[in-house]
């Protein structure tokens, strides 16, 4: 492969003096869960990050095209976020909600101001899995119903309830789960029954949700949950009008509608601050994590006062949810997104990358589909465009090749056949062009 220079960067990483990658791998194998997985045939060790770039222990720089798995929103170690965390760490690191503390209250006000409609009550937790678990509890308590509707190809977490709502066999252990859970067809226009060329695709996929309610439940449900764009499933974008019609079916059956914004929130889709807004709907409950804290363990559930009131039936709180440090970080993240116009940048840079991906699709027959919104883009590989047989090994090789050229990417889809692009929202035009050039070179000959 030809060498492709990374865009210039003024940041100078510190000399690394810690244990070698081989020693860290040895310690990991001995002391960490064997269930953890690593990317790349030769694992990469990341020791420093600055904005859209990361460095390994040898000082080699990479463009983080996956954003720490769609988690780094405003940039690695963004100085404004780091300063906010440092200031709070020096004053008070922990205070639970049994006491008053200004950070959590001020942050909740700022976050609620970003929400449409009557979504004004915040509950802070530590991860997306926790947020989705709490959302399911709220839905069941508020409606008095139990059955939940989810989508095939979805991912909602690794805890018991999240695994139950997830619909990928690769993420589900062979233990009892999914009680009261029903999965409708994924509105996956590339692989589903109705394609993107069908103007009624949204309605047809939504009608399957209605059939699931009619045929597999009592006719009354607690709710429906969906990612606004399916993340682990390969950045699958729903056809227009889909959520509007699904929400109508679910609410008619007594349920509430939950939007999983763990990956799509905070301006990443470009056109809107929240992914659900691209479908023209307002959910009853919204879950969020990852980009909310730019890497800090912060997540949230935002809902209406009426639904939130159901939790007052019992004692319920989270020891670390919204602690002073993460609340300061969350506030700083919102400030950076607004001040640096990162939503607008996501739209602009996402459009630039999408245009490049379309050109690569025309050039490389291995590309079956390109899709996404803003800086949440996917490129699906197939062995044959007619049969759409997933090109799993080829996708993995492209990811390996890109790593050698200085670009870190992610994989998604049931078969690991889709490359996911979700870089920090601070990337620039040079980064976007580098990404496309590297991807082109990485696909050549595969």
Buried (B, 14 or more C-beta within 10 A) or exposed (E): EEEBEBBEBEEEBEEBEEEEBEEBBEEBEEEEEEEEEEBEEEEBBBBBBBBBBBBBBEEEBBBBBBBBEBBBBBBBBBEBBBEBBEEBEEEEEEBBBEEEBEBBEEBBEBBBEBBBEEBBBBBBBBBBBBBBBBBBBBBBBBBEBBBBBBBBBBBBBBBBBBBBBBBBEEBBEEEEBBEBBBBBBBBBBBBBEBEBEBEEBBBBBBBBBBEBBEEEBEEBBBBBBBBBBBBBBBBBBBBBBBBBBBBBBBBEBBBBBBBBBBBBBBBBBBBBBBBBBBBEBBBBBBBBBBBBBBBBBBBBBBBBEEBBBBBEEEEEEBEBBBBBBBBBBBBBBBBBBEEBBBBBBBBBBBBBBBEBBEEBBEEBEBBBBBBBBBBBBBBBBBBEEEEBBBBBBBBBBBBBBBBBBBBBBBBBBBBBBBBBBBBBBBBBEEBBBBBBBBBBBBBEEB
